[in-house]
Amino acid sequence: MIASCLAQAMREMSTVHAEHDLAGQRFNIGTDGHRAELAYRREGEIMTITHTQVPDAIGGRGIAAVLVAAALDYARQSGLKVVPACSYADAYVRQHPQFQDLLA
């Protein structure tokens, strides 16, 4: 059961893509009629990830991870340092050492 849930999450992660709303300072993923988002605040060269929100109906598919990875990729490409104020983003960065250098 757990293996099949993990396999489904991995498939979902490879098929969903986050859209960046630069003006709104957020990343969004729409799937199955629901919208997940990661919000951030940019001040100078610092990007503070303030929250991630994934509706229960589409939870457990790795969507929050896709949102955080997209935000961190954007930060790296833009030369920004990151403050993961959101508990999920903080845990994600701690579990993925390739993003440690982005921490402010």
N, CA, C and O atoms as a GROMACS GRO file, in nm:
protein
  416
    1MET      N    1   0.082  -0.119   0.000
    1MET     CA    2   0.000   0.000   0.000
    1MET      C    3   0.086   0.126   0.000
    1MET      O    4   0.065   0.216  -0.081
    2ILE      N    5   0.183   0.132   0.091
    2ILE     CA    6   0.271   0.248   0.098
    2ILE      C    7   0.350   0.262  -0.031
    2ILE      O    8   0.367   0.373  -0.081
    3ALA      N    9   0.399   0.152  -0.084
    3ALA     CA   10   0.476   0.157  -0.208
    3ALA      C   11   0.392   0.213  -0.322
    3ALA      O   12   0.442   0.290  -0.404
    4SER      N   13   0.265   0.174  -0.329
    4SER     CA   14   0.181   0.225  -0.438
    4SER      C   15   0.153   0.374  -0.420
    4SER      O   16   0.144   0.447  -0.518
    5CYS      N   17   0.138   0.419  -0.296
    5CYS     CA   18   0.117   0.563  -0.270
    5CYS      C   19   0.242   0.642  -0.309
    5CYS      O   20   0.232   0.749  -0.369
    6LEU      N   21   0.358   0.588  -0.275
    6LEU     CA   22   0.483   0.656  -0.313
    6LEU      C   23   0.499   0.659  -0.464
    6LEU      O   24   0.542   0.760  -0.520
    7ALA      N   25   0.465   0.551  -0.530
    7ALA     CA   26   0.475   0.546  -0.677
    7ALA      C   27   0.381   0.649  -0.739
    7ALA      O   28   0.418   0.716  -0.835
    8GLN      N   29   0.260   0.662  -0.684
    8GLN     CA   30   0.166   0.761  -0.737
    8GLN      C   31   0.221   0.902  -0.715
    8GLN      O   32   0.210   0.986  -0.804
    9ALA      N   33   0.278   0.928  -0.598
    9ALA     CA   34   0.334   1.061  -0.571
    9ALA      C   35   0.447   1.093  -0.667
    9ALA      O   36   0.458   1.206  -0.715
   10MET      N   37   0.531   0.996  -0.696
   10MET     CA   38   0.642   1.018  -0.790
   10MET      C   39   0.590   1.046  -0.930
   10MET      O   40   0.643   1.133  -0.999
   11ARG      N   41   0.487   0.975  -0.973
   11ARG     CA   42   0.428   1.001  -1.106
   11ARG      C   43   0.370   1.141  -1.111
   11ARG      O   44   0.388   1.213  -1.209
   12GLU      N   45   0.300   1.180  -1.006
   12GLU     CA   46   0.239   1.313  -1.000
   12GLU      C   47   0.346   1.421  -1.006
   12GLU      O   48   0.331   1.520  -1.078
   13MET      N   49   0.455   1.402  -0.932
   13MET     CA   50   0.562   1.501  -0.931
   13MET      C   51   0.621   1.520  -1.069
   13MET      O   52   0.664   1.630  -1.104
   14SER      N   53   0.625   1.414  -1.148
   14SER     CA   54   0.686   1.425  -1.281
   14SER      C   55   0.590   1.482  -1.384
   14SER      O   56   0.632   1.518  -1.494
   15THR      N   57   0.460   1.492  -1.351
   15THR     CA   58   0.364   1.540  -1.450
   15THR      C   59   0.306   1.677  -1.417
   15THR      O   60   0.244   1.738  -1.504
   16VAL      N   61   0.324   1.727  -1.295
   16VAL     CA   62   0.273   1.861  -1.263
   16VAL      C   63   0.388   1.961  -1.265
   16VAL      O   64   0.501   1.929  -1.230
   17HIS      N   65   0.355   2.081  -1.306
   17HIS     CA   66   0.456   2.186  -1.313
   17HIS      C   67   0.402   2.312  -1.248
   17HIS      O   68   0.286   2.349  -1.268
   18ALA      N   69   0.485   2.376  -1.170
   18ALA     CA   70   0.444   2.499  -1.103
   18ALA      C   71   0.453   2.616  -1.199
   18ALA      O   72   0.548   2.627  -1.277
   19GLU      N   73   0.354   2.702  -1.192
   19GLU     CA   74   0.355   2.826  -1.269
   19GLU      C   75   0.393   2.939  -1.174
   19GLU      O   76   0.342   2.946  -1.062
   20HIS      N   77   0.483   3.026  -1.219
   20HIS     CA   78   0.529   3.136  -1.136
   20HIS      C   79   0.450   3.262  -1.166
   20HIS      O   80   0.448   3.309  -1.280
   21ASP      N   81   0.385   3.316  -1.066
   21ASP     CA   82   0.316   3.444  -1.075
   21ASP      C   83   0.409   3.546  -1.010
   21ASP      O   84   0.401   3.571  -0.890
   22LEU      N   85   0.496   3.604  -1.090
   22LEU     CA   86   0.599   3.695  -1.040
   22LEU      C   87   0.537   3.816  -0.970
   22LEU      O   88   0.580   3.853  -0.861
   23ALA      N   89   0.436   3.876  -1.032
   23ALA     CA   90   0.372   3.995  -0.973
   23ALA      C   91   0.302   3.961  -0.841
   23ALA      O   92   0.303   4.041  -0.748
   24GLY      N   93   0.243   3.843  -0.833
   24GLY     CA   94   0.173   3.800  -0.712
   24GLY      C   95   0.264   3.736  -0.609
   24GLY      O   96   0.219   3.703  -0.499
   25GLN      N   97   0.391   3.717  -0.643
   25GLN     CA   98   0.490   3.654  -0.557
   25GLN      C   99   0.440   3.519  -0.505
   25GLN      O  100   0.431   3.495  -0.384
   26ARG      N  101   0.408   3.432  -0.602
   26ARG     CA  102   0.361   3.299  -0.566
   26ARG      C  103   0.386   3.201  -0.681
   26ARG      O  104   0.403   3.241  -0.796
   27PHE      N  105   0.386   3.074  -0.647
   27PHE     CA  106   0.390   2.965  -0.743
   27PHE      C  107   0.260   2.889  -0.728
   27PHE      O  108   0.213   2.869  -0.615
   28ASN      N  109   0.200   2.847  -0.839
   28ASN     CA  110   0.072   2.778  -0.837
   28ASN      C  111   0.077   2.648  -0.917
   28ASN      O  112   0.151   2.636  -1.015
   29ILE      N  113  -0.001   2.554  -0.872
   29ILE     CA  114  -0.025   2.431  -0.947
   29ILE      C  115  -0.175   2.406  -0.944
   29ILE      O  116  -0.235   2.399  -0.836
   30GLY      N  117  -0.235   2.394  -1.060
   30GLY     CA  118  -0.376   2.358  -1.070
   30GLY      C  119  -0.387   2.216  -1.120
   30GLY      O  120  -0.328   2.181  -1.223
   31THR      N  121  -0.463   2.133  -1.049
   31THR     CA  122  -0.484   1.995  -1.092
   31THR      C  123  -0.616   1.944  -1.035
   31THR      O  124  -0.653   1.976  -0.922
   32ASP      N  125  -0.685   1.865  -1.113
   32ASP     CA  126  -0.812   1.805  -1.072
   32ASP      C  127  -0.911   1.909  -1.018
   32ASP      O  128  -0.988   1.880  -0.926
   33GLY      N  129  -0.910   2.028  -1.074
   33GLY     CA  130  -1.003   2.132  -1.033
   33GLY      C  131  -0.966   2.203  -0.904
   33GLY      O  132  -1.046   2.280  -0.851
   34HIS      N  133  -0.847   2.179  -0.853
   34HIS     CA  134  -0.801   2.242  -0.728
   34HIS      C  135  -0.672   2.319  -0.756
   34HIS      O  136  -0.602   2.294  -0.854
   35ARG      N  137  -0.643   2.412  -0.667
   35ARG     CA  138  -0.525   2.496  -0.684
   35ARG      C  139  -0.439   2.490  -0.558
   35ARG      O  140  -0.486   2.516  -0.447
   36ALA      N  141  -0.313   2.457  -0.576
   36ALA     CA  142  -0.215   2.458  -0.467
   36ALA      C  143  -0.125   2.578  -0.489
   36ALA      O  144  -0.102   2.620  -0.603
   37GLU      N  145  -0.072   2.634  -0.380
   37GLU     CA  146   0.014   2.750  -0.398
   37GLU      C  147   0.123   2.758  -0.293
   37GLU      O  148   0.112   2.705  -0.182
   38LEU      N  149   0.228   2.825  -0.332
   38LEU     CA  150   0.336   2.863  -0.242
   38LEU      C  151   0.347   3.014  -0.254
   38LEU      O  152   0.359   3.067  -0.364
   39ALA      N  153   0.343   3.083  -0.142
   39ALA     CA  154   0.355   3.230  -0.143
   39ALA      C  155   0.491   3.267  -0.085
   39ALA      O  156   0.542   3.202   0.005
   40TYR      N  157   0.546   3.374  -0.140
   40TYR     CA  158   0.673   3.423  -0.089
   40TYR      C  159   0.672   3.575  -0.088
   40TYR      O  160   0.585   3.639  -0.148
   41ARG      N  161   0.769   3.631  -0.019
   41ARG     CA  162   0.787   3.775  -0.015
   41ARG      C  163   0.933   3.802  -0.051
   41ARG      O  164   1.024   3.746   0.008
   42ARG      N  165   0.953   3.888  -0.149
   42ARG     CA  166   1.089   3.922  -0.189
   42ARG      C  167   1.122   4.063  -0.142
   42ARG      O  168   1.049   4.158  -0.170
   43GLU      N  169   1.231   4.073  -0.069
   43GLU     CA  170   1.281   4.201  -0.022
   43GLU      C  171   1.428   4.207  -0.057
   43GLU      O  172   1.511   4.141   0.006
   44GLY      N  173   1.460   4.287  -0.159
   44GLY     CA  174   1.598   4.294  -0.206
   44GLY      C  175   1.642   4.159  -0.260
   44GLY      O  176   1.580   4.104  -0.351
   45GLU      N  177   1.748   4.107  -0.203
   45GLU     CA  178   1.803   3.979  -0.248
   45GLU      C  179   1.760   3.862  -0.159
   45GLU      O  180   1.820   3.755  -0.162
   46ILE      N  181   1.657   3.884  -0.078
   46ILE     CA  182   1.606   3.780   0.012
   46ILE      C  183   1.466   3.739  -0.030
   46ILE      O  184   1.378   3.823  -0.051
   47MET      N  185   1.446   3.609  -0.042
   47MET     CA  186   1.315   3.552  -0.073
   47MET      C  187   1.268   3.476   0.052
   47MET      O  188   1.330   3.376   0.090
   48THR      N  189   1.161   3.522   0.113
   48THR     CA  190   1.104   3.454   0.230
   48THR      C  191   0.983   3.373   0.184
   48THR      O  192   0.884   3.429   0.138
   49ILE      N  193   0.993   3.242   0.199
   49ILE     CA  194   0.880   3.155   0.165
   49ILE      C  195   0.787   3.157   0.286
   49ILE      O  196   0.821   3.108   0.393
   50THR      N  197   0.668   3.216   0.267
   50THR     CA  198   0.578   3.238   0.380
   50THR      C  199   0.480   3.123   0.404
   50THR      O  200   0.447   3.094   0.518
   51HIS      N  201   0.433   3.059   0.298
   51HIS     CA  202   0.346   2.943   0.320
   51HIS      C  203   0.328   2.860   0.193
   51HIS      O  204   0.341   2.909   0.080
   52THR      N  205   0.297   2.735   0.216
   52THR     CA  206   0.252   2.646   0.108
   52THR      C  207   0.114   2.597   0.149
   52THR      O  208   0.086   2.573   0.267
   53GLN      N  209   0.028   2.583   0.050
   53GLN     CA  210  -0.107   2.535   0.078
   53GLN      C  211  -0.149   2.439  -0.033
   53GLN      O  212  -0.152   2.476  -0.151
   54VAL      N  213  -0.181   2.318   0.006
   54VAL     CA  214  -0.229   2.217  -0.088
   54VAL      C  215  -0.364   2.167  -0.034
   54VAL      O  216  -0.370   2.115   0.077
   55PRO      N  217  -0.470   2.181  -0.112
   55PRO     CA  218  -0.600   2.131  -0.066
   55PRO      C  219  -0.596   1.981  -0.036
   55PRO      O  220  -0.526   1.905  -0.103
   56ASP      N  221  -0.670   1.940   0.065
   56ASP     CA  222  -0.674   1.799   0.104
   56ASP      C  223  -0.707   1.708  -0.014
   56ASP      O  224  -0.655   1.596  -0.023
   57ALA      N  225  -0.792   1.754  -0.103
   57ALA     CA  226  -0.836   1.672  -0.216
   57ALA      C  227  -0.721   1.631  -0.308
   57ALA      O  228  -0.731   1.530  -0.379
   58ILE      N  229  -0.613   1.708  -0.308
   58ILE     CA  230  -0.499   1.674  -0.395
   58ILE      C  231  -0.372   1.654  -0.313
   58ILE      O  232  -0.262   1.653  -0.368
   59GLY      N  233  -0.387   1.638  -0.184
   59GLY     CA  234  -0.272   1.616  -0.096
   59GLY      C  235  -0.212   1.477  -0.115
   59GLY      O  236  -0.275   1.388  -0.172
   60GLY      N  237  -0.091   1.460  -0.067
   60GLY     CA  238  -0.025   1.330  -0.071
   60GLY      C  239   0.031   1.291  -0.205
   60GLY      O  240   0.067   1.175  -0.226
   61ARG      N  241   0.040   1.386  -0.297
   61ARG     CA  242   0.090   1.357  -0.432
   61ARG      C  243   0.227   1.420  -0.459
   61ARG      O  244   0.277   1.411  -0.571
   62GLY      N  245   0.285   1.482  -0.360
   62GLY     CA  246   0.415   1.547  -0.381
   62GLY      C  247   0.404   1.686  -0.439
   62GLY      O  248   0.504   1.742  -0.484
   63ILE      N  249   0.285   1.743  -0.439
   63ILE     CA  250   0.264   1.874  -0.501
   63ILE      C  251   0.336   1.984  -0.423
   63ILE      O  252   0.393   2.075  -0.484
   64ALA      N  253   0.333   1.977  -0.290
   64ALA     CA  254   0.404   2.078  -0.211
   64ALA      C  255   0.553   2.074  -0.242
   64ALA      O  256   0.618   2.179  -0.248
   65ALA      N  257   0.608   1.955  -0.261
   65ALA     CA  258   0.750   1.942  -0.294
   65ALA      C  259   0.781   2.007  -0.429
   65ALA      O  260   0.884   2.071  -0.445
   66VAL      N  261   0.692   1.990  -0.526
   66VAL     CA  262   0.711   2.052  -0.658
   66VAL      C  263   0.711   2.204  -0.643
   66VAL      O  264   0.793   2.273  -0.704
   67LEU      N  265   0.620   2.257  -0.562
   67LEU     CA  266   0.613   2.402  -0.541
   67LEU      C  267   0.741   2.455  -0.477
   67LEU      O  268   0.797   2.555  -0.523
   68VAL      N  269   0.787   2.388  -0.372
   68VAL     CA  270   0.908   2.435  -0.303
   68VAL      C  271   1.030   2.423  -0.394
   68VAL      O  272   1.112   2.514  -0.398
   69ALA      N  273   1.042   2.313  -0.466
   69ALA     CA  274   1.155   2.297  -0.558
   69ALA      C  275   1.155   2.406  -0.665
   69ALA      O  276   1.261   2.458  -0.700
   70ALA      N  277   1.038   2.440  -0.716
   70ALA     CA  278   1.029   2.547  -0.817
   70ALA      C  279   1.072   2.680  -0.759
   70ALA      O  280   1.143   2.757  -0.824
   71ALA      N  281   1.030   2.709  -0.637
   71ALA     CA  282   1.068   2.834  -0.571
   71ALA      C  283   1.218   2.839  -0.547
   71ALA      O  284   1.281   2.943  -0.567
   72LEU      N  285   1.275   2.728  -0.503
   72LEU     CA  286   1.419   2.725  -0.477
   72LEU      C  287   1.499   2.735  -0.606
   72LEU      O  288   1.604   2.800  -0.609
   73ASP      N  289   1.451   2.673  -0.712
   73ASP     CA  290   1.517   2.686  -0.842
   73ASP      C  291   1.514   2.831  -0.889
   73ASP      O  292   1.614   2.882  -0.941
   74TYR      N  293   1.400   2.897  -0.872
   74TYR     CA  294   1.388   3.038  -0.908
   74TYR      C  295   1.487   3.123  -0.826
   74TYR      O  296   1.554   3.211  -0.880
   75ALA      N  297   1.494   3.096  -0.696
   75ALA     CA  298   1.587   3.170  -0.610
   75ALA      C  299   1.731   3.153  -0.658
   75ALA      O  300   1.806   3.250  -0.666
   76ARG      N  301   1.768   3.030  -0.690
   76ARG     CA  302   1.905   3.005  -0.737
   76ARG      C  303   1.932   3.078  -0.868
   76ARG      O  304   2.035   3.144  -0.882
   77GLN      N  305   1.841   3.068  -0.963
   77GLN     CA  306   1.860   3.134  -1.092
   77GLN      C  307   1.864   3.286  -1.080
   77GLN      O  308   1.926   3.353  -1.162
   78SER      N  309   1.798   3.339  -0.978
   78SER     CA  310   1.791   3.484  -0.959
   78SER      C  311   1.896   3.537  -0.862
   78SER      O  312   1.901   3.657  -0.836
   79GLY      N  313   1.978   3.448  -0.809
   79GLY     CA  314   2.083   3.491  -0.716
   79GLY      C  315   2.030   3.535  -0.580
   79GLY      O  316   2.088   3.622  -0.515
   80LEU      N  317   1.918   3.476  -0.537
   80LEU     CA  318   1.855   3.515  -0.411
   80LEU      C  319   1.895   3.420  -0.299
   80LEU      O  320   1.927   3.304  -0.322
   81LYS      N  321   1.891   3.470  -0.178
   81LYS     CA  322   1.902   3.387  -0.058
   81LYS      C  323   1.760   3.363  -0.008
   81LYS      O  324   1.671   3.443  -0.033
   82VAL      N  325   1.741   3.252   0.062
   82VAL     CA  326   1.606   3.209   0.101
   82VAL      C  327   1.591   3.199   0.252
   82VAL      O  328   1.680   3.150   0.322
   83VAL      N  329   1.477   3.247   0.301
   83VAL     CA  330   1.435   3.226   0.439
   83VAL      C  331   1.310   3.139   0.432
   83VAL      O  332   1.204   3.188   0.392
   84PRO      N  333   1.320   3.011   0.470
   84PRO     CA  334   1.202   2.923   0.464
   84PRO      C  335   1.117   2.938   0.590
   84PRO      O  336   1.125   2.855   0.681
   85ALA      N  337   1.036   3.044   0.597
   85ALA     CA  338   0.952   3.070   0.714
   85ALA      C  339   0.839   2.968   0.726
   85ALA      O  340   0.788   2.944   0.836
   86CYS      N  341   0.800   2.909   0.616
   86CYS     CA  342   0.699   2.804   0.613
   86CYS      C  343   0.762   2.674   0.665
   86CYS      O  344   0.872   2.638   0.623
   87SER      N  345   0.694   2.605   0.755
   87SER     CA  346   0.750   2.483   0.814
   87SER      C  347   0.777   2.375   0.710
   87SER      O  348   0.875   2.302   0.721
   88TYR      N  349   0.691   2.364   0.609
   88TYR     CA  350   0.713   2.262   0.505
   88TYR      C  351   0.838   2.296   0.425
   88TYR      O  352   0.921   2.209   0.400
   89ALA      N  353   0.852   2.421   0.385
   89ALA     CA  354   0.970   2.463   0.307
   89ALA      C  355   1.097   2.444   0.389
   89ALA      O  356   1.200   2.402   0.336
   90ASP      N  357   1.092   2.474   0.518
   90ASP     CA  358   1.207   2.457   0.605
   90ASP      C  359   1.248   2.310   0.611
   90ASP      O  360   1.366   2.278   0.598
   91ALA      N  361   1.151   2.222   0.630
   91ALA     CA  362   1.180   2.078   0.635
   91ALA      C  363   1.235   2.030   0.501
   91ALA      O  364   1.327   1.948   0.498
   92TYR      N  365   1.180   2.080   0.391
   92TYR     CA  366   1.225   2.040   0.258
   92TYR      C  367   1.372   2.077   0.237
   92TYR      O  368   1.451   1.995   0.189
   93VAL      N  369   1.408   2.199   0.274
   93VAL     CA  370   1.547   2.244   0.256
   93VAL      C  371   1.640   2.160   0.343
   93VAL      O  372   1.749   2.123   0.299
   94ARG      N  373   1.600   2.129   0.464
   94ARG     CA  374   1.683   2.047   0.553
   94ARG      C  375   1.704   1.906   0.497
   94ARG      O  376   1.808   1.845   0.520
   95GLN      N  377   1.605   1.854   0.425
   95GLN     CA  378   1.614   1.718   0.370
   95GLN      C  379   1.683   1.714   0.234
   95GLN      O  380   1.712   1.605   0.184
   96HIS      N  381   1.710   1.828   0.175
   96HIS     CA  382   1.772   1.834   0.043
   96HIS      C  383   1.896   1.922   0.049
   96HIS      O  384   1.889   2.043   0.027
   97PRO      N  385   2.011   1.861   0.079
   97PRO     CA  386   2.133   1.938   0.101
   97PRO      C  387   2.176   2.024  -0.018
   97PRO      O  388   2.253   2.119  -0.001
   98GLN      N  389   2.129   1.992  -0.138
   98GLN     CA  390   2.167   2.071  -0.254
   98GLN      C  391   2.113   2.214  -0.248
   98GLN      O  392   2.153   2.298  -0.328
   99PHE      N  393   2.022   2.242  -0.153
   99PHE     CA  394   1.966   2.376  -0.140
   99PHE      C  395   2.020   2.451  -0.018
   99PHE      O  396   1.983   2.566   0.004
  100GLN      N  397   2.106   2.388   0.062
  100GLN     CA  398   2.157   2.451   0.183
  100GLN      C  399   2.228   2.584   0.156
  100GLN      O  400   2.222   2.676   0.237
  101ASP      N  401   2.295   2.593   0.043
  101ASP     CA  402   2.370   2.715   0.011
  101ASP      C  403   2.279   2.835  -0.015
  101ASP      O  404   2.327   2.949  -0.018
  102LEU      N  405   2.150   2.811  -0.033
  102LEU     CA  406   2.057   2.920  -0.059
  102LEU      C  407   2.008   2.987   0.070
  102LEU      O  408   1.951   3.096   0.065
  103LEU      N  409   2.029   2.923   0.184
  103LEU     CA  410   1.976   2.978   0.309
  103LEU      C  411   2.041   3.111   0.344
  103LEU      O  412   2.162   3.127   0.335
  104ALA      N  413   1.956   3.205   0.385
  104ALA     CA  414   2.003   3.339   0.423
  104ALA      C  415   2.059   3.334   0.565
  104ALA      O  416   2.104   3.436   0.617
   0.00000   0.00000   0.00000
